[in-house]
Amino acid sequence: MEFDTLAKRLATLREEGLQAIDAAGTVDALEAVSVAYLGRKGELKTLLGGIGQLSAPDRPRVGAIGNEVREDLEAAMHARRERMGERELEARLVAESVDGTLPGRPLSRGSLHPVIETNREIARIFGQFGFVVYEGPEVETEVRNFQALNIPPDHPARDLWDTLYTDVPGYLLRTHTSPGQIQVMELTRPPIRALLPGRCFRYEAVDASHGFEFFQVEGLMVDQGTTMADLRGLLDAFAHAMFGARRATRFRPGYYPFTEPSVAFDVQCVVCDGAGCSACGRTGWMTILGAGMVHPVVLRNGGLDPERFQGFAFGMGSERITMLRHGIHDIRFFLENDLRFLEQF
C-alpha cells in the first residue's frame, strides 16, 4: 500500500468518524461508535495495521497522521459526551422542578405516649415543690435493688417482687425505682428533693391490671425535721392537682421494708366519686401510691446519719395514674402500639 492511498483512507476515516459521532443520539450509541472506530479491533487500528507495507521513511509520517485522527475523534467524543450530559441534566431539572410558591405538604403530627405524658405531668406538679428529676439504670445490682433497701436475701418481702435476673451474677432488671433513693443519697447531700421516673420489670403474668414491663415514679425528700405531715400535705397537693381540687384523700397503714411507718395513699374513686362501683371494689376509694418515712437503715446505707436527717419516699405506677386520668380499663393497651388507641392522646 502506498503512502498517498493510506493517507487518503485515514482522512476519509476521520470524516466518517466525526459524522458518526455527531449522529449518535444516546450514550450507548456513542459508545458503539467509539468501539467501532477506536477500539482494539476498530477501523483505525485495522487501517494502521498496513504501516508495515510502507517504506521506512513513510511509516512515521503515516503514524503521525494516524495519531492526529485518533486525537480528533477522541476530542469529538469528549465534546459529544459533555453535550449529552448537559441535555440530560436540563431534562432532569425540568422533570424534577419544584414550584416554590406552592404550599408545602402537611406533615402528620405525632403525640406523646399517654404514659410519657403522665410522667411529664407528675414531674411538672412535683417540680413546683422543688423536686428535681433524676434517672437511674434499668439494670441494677442486687445489693442496691434489695439489700440497701433493707431487704436482705432471707427477707420474706422478696416474695413481693418476681425478679428477672441477668446472666451476670449480682445483676438484675430493677423491680422498682426505689434503688434510685440510694443512688441519689450517694450523689447528693441534703436537702434532697428527687423524682425518679423509670421503667421496671417483674416476672408476672400479663392481664388487664398487671404487666411484666411498667413505669414507676419514685419520690424522695430528705432534710432535717422532715415529718409525716409534710408527706401528707405534699401528696394531698399532688392528688388535687392531678384529679381535681375537691378530690378526697386518705392514709391507710401499709408495709414496705424501706419505709417505717408505711402508708397507702388513697383518693376518692374517680369513676363513681365515692359512691362505690366495680372499679373501686365498692369501697369508694382507689389506692394510687405507697409511701412512708425512709427507714433509718436505708438512710444509713445511703451514707446519711439517721440521727440527723429524716426523709420520706413515695412510689406510684405511671400506668395506674394514666388509667385513672383517662378512664382506661386495660394496662395492656399501653404496649400494643395500636394507633387507634394512641392517637386519642
Secondary structure as a PSIPRED ss2 file (coil, helix, strand):
# PSIPRED VFORMAT (PSIPRED V4.0)

   1 M C   1.000  0.000  0.000
   2 E C   1.000  0.000  0.000
   3 F H   0.000  1.000  0.000
   4 D H   0.000  1.000  0.000
   5 T H   0.000  1.000  0.000
   6 L H   0.000  1.000  0.000
   7 A H   0.000  1.000  0.000
   8 K H   0.000  1.000  0.000
   9 R H   0.000  1.000  0.000
  10 L H   0.000  1.000  0.000
  11 A H   0.000  1.000  0.000
  12 T H   0.000  1.000  0.000
  13 L H   0.000  1.000  0.000
  14 R H   0.000  1.000  0.000
  15 E H   0.000  1.000  0.000
  16 E H   0.000  1.000  0.000
  17 G H   0.000  1.000  0.000
  18 L H   0.000  1.000  0.000
  19 Q H   0.000  1.000  0.000
  20 A H   0.000  1.000  0.000
  21 I H   0.000  1.000  0.000
  22 D H   0.000  1.000  0.000
  23 A H   0.000  1.000  0.000
  24 A C   1.000  0.000  0.000
  25 G C   1.000  0.000  0.000
  26 T C   1.000  0.000  0.000
  27 V H   0.000  1.000  0.000
  28 D H   0.000  1.000  0.000
  29 A H   0.000  1.000  0.000
  30 L H   0.000  1.000  0.000
  31 E H   0.000  1.000  0.000
  32 A H   0.000  1.000  0.000
  33 V H   0.000  1.000  0.000
  34 S H   0.000  1.000  0.000
  35 V H   0.000  1.000  0.000
  36 A H   0.000  1.000  0.000
  37 Y H   0.000  1.000  0.000
  38 L H   0.000  1.000  0.000
  39 G C   1.000  0.000  0.000
  40 R C   1.000  0.000  0.000
  41 K C   1.000  0.000  0.000
  42 G C   1.000  0.000  0.000
  43 E H   0.000  1.000  0.000
  44 L H   0.000  1.000  0.000
  45 K H   0.000  1.000  0.000
  46 T H   0.000  1.000  0.000
  47 L H   0.000  1.000  0.000
  48 L H   0.000  1.000  0.000
  49 G H   0.000  1.000  0.000
  50 G H   0.000  1.000  0.000
  51 I H   0.000  1.000  0.000
  52 G H   0.000  1.000  0.000
  53 Q H   0.000  1.000  0.000
  54 L C   1.000  0.000  0.000
  55 S C   1.000  0.000  0.000
  56 A C   1.000  0.000  0.000
  57 P C   1.000  0.000  0.000
  58 D H   0.000  1.000  0.000
  59 R H   0.000  1.000  0.000
  60 P H   0.000  1.000  0.000
  61 R H   0.000  1.000  0.000
  62 V H   0.000  1.000  0.000
  63 G H   0.000  1.000  0.000
  64 A H   0.000  1.000  0.000
  65 I H   0.000  1.000  0.000
  66 G H   0.000  1.000  0.000
  67 N H   0.000  1.000  0.000
  68 E H   0.000  1.000  0.000
  69 V H   0.000  1.000  0.000
  70 R H   0.000  1.000  0.000
  71 E H   0.000  1.000  0.000
  72 D H   0.000  1.000  0.000
  73 L H   0.000  1.000  0.000
  74 E H   0.000  1.000  0.000
  75 A H   0.000  1.000  0.000
  76 A H   0.000  1.000  0.000
  77 M H   0.000  1.000  0.000
  78 H H   0.000  1.000  0.000
  79 A H   0.000  1.000  0.000
  80 R H   0.000  1.000  0.000
  81 R H   0.000  1.000  0.000
  82 E H   0.000  1.000  0.000
  83 R H   0.000  1.000  0.000
  84 M H   0.000  1.000  0.000
  85 G H   0.000  1.000  0.000
  86 E H   0.000  1.000  0.000
  87 R H   0.000  1.000  0.000
  88 E H   0.000  1.000  0.000
  89 L H   0.000  1.000  0.000
  90 E H   0.000  1.000  0.000
  91 A H   0.000  1.000  0.000
  92 R H   0.000  1.000  0.000
  93 L H   0.000  1.000  0.000
  94 V H   0.000  1.000  0.000
  95 A H   0.000  1.000  0.000
  96 E C   1.000  0.000  0.000
  97 S C   1.000  0.000  0.000
  98 V C   1.000  0.000  0.000
  99 D C   1.000  0.000  0.000
 100 G C   1.000  0.000  0.000
 101 T C   1.000  0.000  0.000
 102 L C   1.000  0.000  0.000
 103 P C   1.000  0.000  0.000
 104 G C   1.000  0.000  0.000
 105 R C   1.000  0.000  0.000
 106 P C   1.000  0.000  0.000
 107 L C   1.000  0.000  0.000
 108 S C   1.000  0.000  0.000
 109 R C   1.000  0.000  0.000
 110 G C   1.000  0.000  0.000
 111 S C   1.000  0.000  0.000
 112 L C   1.000  0.000  0.000
 113 H C   1.000  0.000  0.000
 114 P H   0.000  1.000  0.000
 115 V H   0.000  1.000  0.000
 116 I H   0.000  1.000  0.000
 117 E H   0.000  1.000  0.000
 118 T H   0.000  1.000  0.000
 119 N H   0.000  1.000  0.000
 120 R H   0.000  1.000  0.000
 121 E H   0.000  1.000  0.000
 122 I H   0.000  1.000  0.000
 123 A H   0.000  1.000  0.000
 124 R H   0.000  1.000  0.000
 125 I H   0.000  1.000  0.000
 126 F H   0.000  1.000  0.000
 127 G H   0.000  1.000  0.000
 128 Q C   1.000  0.000  0.000
 129 F C   1.000  0.000  0.000
 130 G C   1.000  0.000  0.000
 131 F C   1.000  0.000  0.000
 132 V E   0.000  0.000  1.000
 133 V E   0.000  0.000  1.000
 134 Y C   1.000  0.000  0.000
 135 E C   1.000  0.000  0.000
 136 G C   1.000  0.000  0.000
 137 P C   1.000  0.000  0.000
 138 E C   1.000  0.000  0.000
 139 V E   0.000  0.000  1.000
 140 E E   0.000  0.000  1.000
 141 T E   0.000  0.000  1.000
 142 E H   0.000  1.000  0.000
 143 V H   0.000  1.000  0.000
 144 R H   0.000  1.000  0.000
 145 N H   0.000  1.000  0.000
 146 F C   1.000  0.000  0.000
 147 Q H   0.000  1.000  0.000
 148 A H   0.000  1.000  0.000
 149 L H   0.000  1.000  0.000
 150 N C   1.000  0.000  0.000
 151 I C   1.000  0.000  0.000
 152 P C   1.000  0.000  0.000
 153 P C   1.000  0.000  0.000
 154 D C   1.000  0.000  0.000
 155 H C   1.000  0.000  0.000
 156 P H   0.000  1.000  0.000
 157 A H   0.000  1.000  0.000
 158 R H   0.000  1.000  0.000
 159 D H   0.000  1.000  0.000
 160 L H   0.000  1.000  0.000
 161 W C   1.000  0.000  0.000
 162 D C   1.000  0.000  0.000
 163 T C   1.000  0.000  0.000
 164 L E   0.000  0.000  1.000
 165 Y E   0.000  0.000  1.000
 166 T C   1.000  0.000  0.000
 167 D C   1.000  0.000  0.000
 168 V C   1.000  0.000  0.000
 169 P C   1.000  0.000  0.000
 170 G C   1.000  0.000  0.000
 171 Y E   0.000  0.000  1.000
 172 L E   0.000  0.000  1.000
 173 L E   0.000  0.000  1.000
 174 R C   1.000  0.000  0.000
 175 T C   1.000  0.000  0.000
 176 H C   1.000  0.000  0.000
 177 T C   1.000  0.000  0.000
 178 S C   1.000  0.000  0.000
 179 P H   0.000  1.000  0.000
 180 G H   0.000  1.000  0.000
 181 Q H   0.000  1.000  0.000
 182 I H   0.000  1.000  0.000
 183 Q H   0.000  1.000  0.000
 184 V H   0.000  1.000  0.000
 185 M H   0.000  1.000  0.000
 186 E H   0.000  1.000  0.000
 187 L H   0.000  1.000  0.000
 188 T C   1.000  0.000  0.000
 189 R C   1.000  0.000  0.000
 190 P C   1.000  0.000  0.000
 191 P C   1.000  0.000  0.000
 192 I E   0.000  0.000  1.000
 193 R E   0.000  0.000  1.000
 194 A E   0.000  0.000  1.000
 195 L E   0.000  0.000  1.000
 196 L E   0.000  0.000  1.000
 197 P E   0.000  0.000  1.000
 198 G E   0.000  0.000  1.000
 199 R E   0.000  0.000  1.000
 200 C E   0.000  0.000  1.000
 201 F E   0.000  0.000  1.000
 202 R C   1.000  0.000  0.000
 203 Y C   1.000  0.000  0.000
 204 E C   1.000  0.000  0.000
 205 A C   1.000  0.000  0.000
 206 V C   1.000  0.000  0.000
 207 D E   0.000  0.000  1.000
 208 A C   1.000  0.000  0.000
 209 S C   1.000  0.000  0.000
 210 H E   0.000  0.000  1.000
 211 G C   1.000  0.000  0.000
 212 F C   1.000  0.000  0.000
 213 E E   0.000  0.000  1.000
 214 F E   0.000  0.000  1.000
 215 F E   0.000  0.000  1.000
 216 Q E   0.000  0.000  1.000
 217 V E   0.000  0.000  1.000
 218 E E   0.000  0.000  1.000
 219 G E   0.000  0.000  1.000
 220 L E   0.000  0.000  1.000
 221 M E   0.000  0.000  1.000
 222 V E   0.000  0.000  1.000
 223 D E   0.000  0.000  1.000
 224 Q C   1.000  0.000  0.000
 225 G C   1.000  0.000  0.000
 226 T C   1.000  0.000  0.000
 227 T C   1.000  0.000  0.000
 228 M H   0.000  1.000  0.000
 229 A H   0.000  1.000  0.000
 230 D H   0.000  1.000  0.000
 231 L H   0.000  1.000  0.000
 232 R H   0.000  1.000  0.000
 233 G H   0.000  1.000  0.000
 234 L H   0.000  1.000  0.000
 235 L H   0.000  1.000  0.000
 236 D H   0.000  1.000  0.000
 237 A H   0.000  1.000  0.000
 238 F H   0.000  1.000  0.000
 239 A H   0.000  1.000  0.000
 240 H H   0.000  1.000  0.000
 241 A H   0.000  1.000  0.000
 242 M H   0.000  1.000  0.000
 243 F H   0.000  1.000  0.000
 244 G C   1.000  0.000  0.000
 245 A C   1.000  0.000  0.000
 246 R C   1.000  0.000  0.000
 247 R C   1.000  0.000  0.000
 248 A C   1.000  0.000  0.000
 249 T E   0.000  0.000  1.000
 250 R E   0.000  0.000  1.000
 251 F E   0.000  0.000  1.000
 252 R E   0.000  0.000  1.000
 253 P E   0.000  0.000  1.000
 254 G E   0.000  0.000  1.000
 255 Y E   0.000  0.000  1.000
 256 Y E   0.000  0.000  1.000
 257 P C   1.000  0.000  0.000
 258 F C   1.000  0.000  0.000
 259 T E   0.000  0.000  1.000
 260 E E   0.000  0.000  1.000
 261 P E   0.000  0.000  1.000
 262 S E   0.000  0.000  1.000
 263 V E   0.000  0.000  1.000
 264 A E   0.000  0.000  1.000
 265 F E   0.000  0.000  1.000
 266 D E   0.000  0.000  1.000
 267 V E   0.000  0.000  1.000
 268 Q E   0.000  0.000  1.000
 269 C C   1.000  0.000  0.000
 270 V C   1.000  0.000  0.000
 271 V C   1.000  0.000  0.000
 272 C C   1.000  0.000  0.000
 273 D C   1.000  0.000  0.000
 274 G C   1.000  0.000  0.000
 275 A C   1.000  0.000  0.000
 276 G C   1.000  0.000  0.000
 277 C C   1.000  0.000  0.000
 278 S H   0.000  1.000  0.000
 279 A H   0.000  1.000  0.000
 280 C H   0.000  1.000  0.000
 281 G C   1.000  0.000  0.000
 282 R C   1.000  0.000  0.000
 283 T C   1.000  0.000  0.000
 284 G C   1.000  0.000  0.000
 285 W E   0.000  0.000  1.000
 286 M E   0.000  0.000  1.000
 287 T E   0.000  0.000  1.000
 288 I E   0.000  0.000  1.000
 289 L E   0.000  0.000  1.000
 290 G E   0.000  0.000  1.000
 291 A E   0.000  0.000  1.000
 292 G E   0.000  0.000  1.000
 293 M E   0.000  0.000  1.000
 294 V E   0.000  0.000  1.000
 295 H C   1.000  0.000  0.000
 296 P H   0.000  1.000  0.000
 297 V H   0.000  1.000  0.000
 298 V H   0.000  1.000  0.000
 299 L H   0.000  1.000  0.000
 300 R H   0.000  1.000  0.000
 301 N H   0.000  1.000  0.000
 302 G C   1.000  0.000  0.000
 303 G C   1.000  0.000  0.000
 304 L C   1.000  0.000  0.000
 305 D C   1.000  0.000  0.000
 306 P C   1.000  0.000  0.000
 307 E C   1.000  0.000  0.000
 308 R C   1.000  0.000  0.000
 309 F C   1.000  0.000  0.000
 310 Q E   0.000  0.000  1.000
 311 G E   0.000  0.000  1.000
 312 F E   0.000  0.000  1.000
 313 A E   0.000  0.000  1.000
 314 F E   0.000  0.000  1.000
 315 G E   0.000  0.000  1.000
 316 M E   0.000  0.000  1.000
 317 G E   0.000  0.000  1.000
 318 S H   0.000  1.000  0.000
 319 E H   0.000  1.000  0.000
 320 R H   0.000  1.000  0.000
 321 I H   0.000  1.000  0.000
 322 T H   0.000  1.000  0.000
 323 M H   0.000  1.000  0.000
 324 L H   0.000  1.000  0.000
 325 R H   0.000  1.000  0.000
 326 H H   0.000  1.000  0.000
 327 G C   1.000  0.000  0.000
 328 I C   1.000  0.000  0.000
 329 H C   1.000  0.000  0.000
 330 D C   1.000  0.000  0.000
 331 I H   0.000  1.000  0.000
 332 R H   0.000  1.000  0.000
 333 F H   0.000  1.000  0.000
 334 F H   0.000  1.000  0.000
 335 L H   0.000  1.000  0.000
 336 E C   1.000  0.000  0.000
 337 N C   1.000  0.000  0.000
 338 D C   1.000  0.000  0.000
 339 L H   0.000  1.000  0.000
 340 R H   0.000  1.000  0.000
 341 F H   0.000  1.000  0.000
 342 L H   0.000  1.000  0.000
 343 E C   1.000  0.000  0.000
 344 Q C   1.000  0.000  0.000
 345 F C   1.000  0.000  0.000
